[in-house]
Amino acid sequence: MFGYVSKIAKTFRGPSIEERELAYLNQSIDRVDLEYRQRQIDRGMFRGRPNNFL
């Protein structure tokens, strides 16, 4: 019963932060683009952290 309810809830919620980050990384076209995207994620692109330039 609980598994059924959690499955329904999962279909109605949006993708998690980790799922969005992985989808973003999977869209990279080469290694340089992948590394650039990894740096953007590390800087908080999906997590709402402020950019630290120091």
C-alpha positions in Angstrom: 0.0 0.0 0.0 2.7 2.5 1.0 4.7 1.6 -2.1 1.8 2.5 -4.3 1.3 5.8 -2.6 5.0 6.7 -2.9 4.9 5.8 -6.6 2.0 8.1 -7.2 3.7 10.9 -5.2 6.9 10.4 -7.3 5.0 10.9 -10.5 3.6 14.2 -9.4 6.7 15.8 -8.0 9.3 17.5 -10.1 12.8 16.1 -10.6 15.1 16.3 -7.7 18.2 18.5 -7.7 20.4 15.5 -8.3 18.3 14.4 -11.3 18.4 17.9 -12.8 22.2 18.0 -12.3 22.7 14.6 -13.9 20.5 15.6 -16.9 22.4 18.8 -17.3 25.7 16.9 -17.3 24.4 14.3 -19.8 23.8 17.1 -22.3 27.5 18.0 -22.6 28.9 17.5 -26.0 32.6 17.0 -25.2 35.0 16.8 -22.2 35.6 20.5 -22.1 31.9 21.2 -22.0 31.5 18.5 -19.3 34.2 20.1 -17.1 32.6 23.5 -17.6 29.2 22.2 -16.5 30.7 20.5 -13.5 32.3 23.8 -12.4 28.9 25.5 -12.8 27.3 22.8 -10.6 30.0 23.1 -8.0 29.4 26.8 -7.9 25.8 26.2 -6.9 23.9 26.5 -10.2 21.1 24.2 -9.1 21.3 24.6 -5.3 20.8 28.4 -4.9 24.1 29.1 -3.3 25.7 32.4 -3.9 28.6 32.6 -6.3 31.9 32.9 -4.5 34.6 34.5 -6.6 37.4 34.2 -4.1 
